[in-house]
Amino acid sequence: MNNVLISIIINCYNGEKFLREAITSVVNQTIQDWEIIFWDNQSSDNSAKIIQSFKEKRIRYFYSQRHTTLGEARNLAIKKSTGKFIAFLDCDDWLETTKLEKTIKKLKDDKVGLVYTNGYIYYENKKRKKKFYQWRQKEGRQYEHFISHYNLMIPSVMIKREALIGLEKWFNPNFSMIEEFDLFVRIAEKWDVAYIHEPLCFWRAHEKSLTWTKREKFEIENIIFLENIEKNHKVTDHCINHFKAKIAYHQFYNQWKIYNIKNKKIIFPYLFVDVRIIFILLLSSFSLDIFKSILKTIGKEI
């Protein structure tokens, strides 16, 4: 297999519903020097048939020998890739036609190891979209900013293979909710980050998305990440406090959601660290259903 310019990693587990739209968005790109590494994590639906229907030599299909976590599946897919640059696309997301072309221009800078773009959240139930970032994001060395204010859409990201090779590990298979965050933070520790404000991808929000259905895992995995950062890396107190505020936010919400307990002691120490803490504290005087309704009204999620 000859090396290509860009490898697009698509990991799939029963993703037939939106898969054709995702693949078509790659086939229609203005830059055509790409391959799709399609890693089938033992799907039992029609995902394989949909891939085969494209009759596209640049789509390389692999069926996993065992079902794995998403992080491990992505690592296995990356090992099969040949591209100088690596992008990611989930089965329910899709790209604007110029996404690869415009993103790769930023990676010509020798200092840049990761590029991300603006995009849209597409709310499947309501059939409406919302721009992910309202304001231009920061560029350059963003290690601490990623830790304290991480907010990336994975279909917007492209990285240099060289940036991966320099890491001791890629996606951490022990994480199921923050594996992207963990990897991109470690890349940002060693490389500059570039950003394109133009919306070039769509991230689909729907009821079966893991991000929506297993939020309580964020709390557990973020605590593990924090312990590693405090033990093995030098970061400012400001950065750590912001990350602790995020953990406190999830702890408060999860106790409210699961046990109907509003333990305000959890969030009080971070009242003036993160605006979300003030937001959830004020709205906790209402019922959980009203709180969720307000979030949906303003287009926010936990």
Secondary structure, DSSP 8 states (H G I E B T S, - for coil): ----SEEEEEEESS-HHHHHHHHHHHHT-S---EEEEEEE-S--SSHHHHHHHT--TTEEEEE-SS---HHHHHHHHHHH---SEEEE--TT-EE-TTHHHHHHHHTTSTTEEEEEEEEEEEETTTTEEEES-SS----B--HHHHHHH----GGG-EEEHHHHHTSS-SS-TT-SSSHHHHHHHHHHHHSEEEEEEEEEEEEEE-TT-HHHH-THHHHHHHHHHHHHHHHH----HHHHHHHHHHHHHHHHHHHHHHH----GGGTGGGTTT-HHHHHHHHHTTS-HHHHHHHHHHTT---
